[in-house]
């Protein structure tokens, strides 16, 4: 795994002639689905955009980053705009349905969750949901590296305009981060030959025994 993580980098130039095969895409999406989230709520959705016109529209509001259109797939992570009773109840309903029936312990837990989340400001709840989407993004990055699929996590875009392009507001969602998937253009990527630079362990990690 560490070899694969050393192999990956934020690809700056992708080869538009290469397409990520469906089986690899499906594995990356499954890693996202299996990512942990707070209280198992999974408060986000992922949009897999391959429509050339939509990708071109998004590129225009994302600093014209060419990976969006040169990659074969664009993943858009979109978080819930707020926690609601219906959304939390749906999480509980699925758990009870798949685990064989009502569970009073779980019911009490999610009642407490609603009591904690629902009075909060919608901005606080959106930011909490967005953090859960970032956990899933991390899983996607590792899964892509394992499969030797290149990708570039992107915050450099106008969320309001992406929300409008994908009609996210009508679904109670807000875009959080973009992840183009594809394959590096080894002849055209200025970043590829440069050494990966990270802080040394003693600058980044503190061990408390």
N, C-alpha and C positions, 0 to 999 in steps of 0.2 A: 504494500500500500504506500509506503513512504517513497519508494522509487517512482510510483505513479504520480504522487503529489509533487515530487521534484520535476517530473516531466511536464506537468501542466503549468500554464501561465495564462494571463489575461490576453488572449489572442487579439491582435490588432488588425490583422488582415486575413480574411478567410477566402478559400478557393470556391468560387460560386459553382464550379463544375462538379463538386463532390457533395453527395447527399448522405446524411446520417441514415443508416438503414432502420427500418421499422422496429426490428428486434432490439436494437440498442436504444432507440428512443423509448420504447416501452419499458425497458429496464430502468432508465433514468426517471421516468414518470412513476414507476413503482417505488423507487427509492424515496421520491418525494411523498408519495402516499403513506409510506411506512415511517416517515419522520415523526419524532415525538413532538407533541404540543401541550401547552398548559391545560390540564384537566381533560385532555383528549378531545378538545373542541374542534381542532383543525379549522380555525377561523379565517380561511382564505380559500381562493380558487386559483387554478393555474390555467391560463389560456395558451394553447399551442397554435401559433399563427404561422401558416404557410402561404396564405393568400398574398401574392406579390403586391397588389395594390395597397392592402392594409399595411404590409411591412414598409412600403415606400412612404406612406403617410406617417407612420411612427418614426421612421428615420428622420423626417423633416423636423420633428419636434424633439429629437434626441441628439442634438449637436451634429447631425449628419453623419453619425457613426456607421460606417459601411458594413460592419459585421451584421447589422440588422437585415440587410438585403442580400449580402453575400453568403451568409449562413443559410442552411437549409430549413431550419426551424427557429422560431422565436418564442421563448416561453415568457409569458407575462404573469408575474405573481401579483394577485390582487387580494387585498385583505378586506374583511368585513368592515363596513363603515361604523358599525356599532354592535354591541351585544344586545340581543333582545330575548325576551322570555321564549318566544317561538324557536329561535335558533338554539338556545341552550336545551330546551325541551326535546328538540329533534335529536340532539346528541344522546340524551338519556334514552329516548325511544329506540334508537338504533342499537345501543348497548343492550338494553333489555331484550329486544327482539332477537339479537344474535346470540345472547347468552342464556336464552331459555325462559324468560319471563320477568315479572316484576322483582325488583330488588330494593327493599326498604332502605338499606344502607346507602345505595347509590342515589336513591330519591332524595334522601336527606342531604347528601353531599351537594347535589345540584341545586337544591333549594337554597342552601347556604351560598352557593356560587352566585345565584341570581340576586340574592340579598346583597351581596358584595358588589357585583358588577353593574346591575341595572341603575342604581342611583348615581353612578359616576358620570362625569362629563363624557360626551360622545367622542371628543378628541382623545381623552385618556384611553378609552376603550379601543379606538382605532389604532392608536400607537401600540397598545398591548397586542392586538391582533397582528399588526405589522411585524412585531418581533417574532411571532410564531412563524410567519412566512419566511423570515430570515433563517430560522432553524432548518426549514425545508430546503431553502436555497443551498445551505451548506451541504446537505445530503446530496443534492443534485450535482454540486461541484465535485464531490468525491466520487459519486457514481460515474460521472462523465470521465473523470481521470482514469478510473479503473478500466473503462471501456475504450480509452484513448480517443475520446471525442473532445474536440476543442470547444471552449465556451468563454464568454466574457460577461461577468456580472456588471450591470450598469445601473447607476443611479442618475446618470447625466441625461435626464429627459424631463419634459414638462408633464407632470402627472395629470393635471387637469385636462390637458389636450389628449393624452392617451386614453383617459377615462371616456372622453367624448368619442374618440375614434372607435372604441370597442363597446360603447354604450354601457359602461360599467355602473353608472349611477342608478340606472333603472333596476339593477340587480343588487343594490345595496353594497357595492364594492368600490374600492379605490386602489389604483395601481401603486405598487410598492417598489418593485425592482424588475429589470428586464434581464433575460439570459438567452442570448443567441447561441445556437448550437451549430457546429459545422466542422470543417477541417482547415487547419492552418495553410496559408499560402507561404511555403518556405522561402520562396524567392522574393516575396514582397512585404514581409513583416519585419519592421525595423527592430522590434523587441525580441524576436526569437533568439538571435545570437548572443544576447546580453545575459550575464550571470544573474541568477535569481538571488535577490538580496533580502535577507530577513535579519531581524535582531538576533544576536546570540542568546543562548538560553539564559545566561547569567544576567542579561539585561531585561529579559521578558518574564522569567519564571522566578518565583520565590517559594522555596520549600520551607514549610513550617512543621518541624518535627515535634 
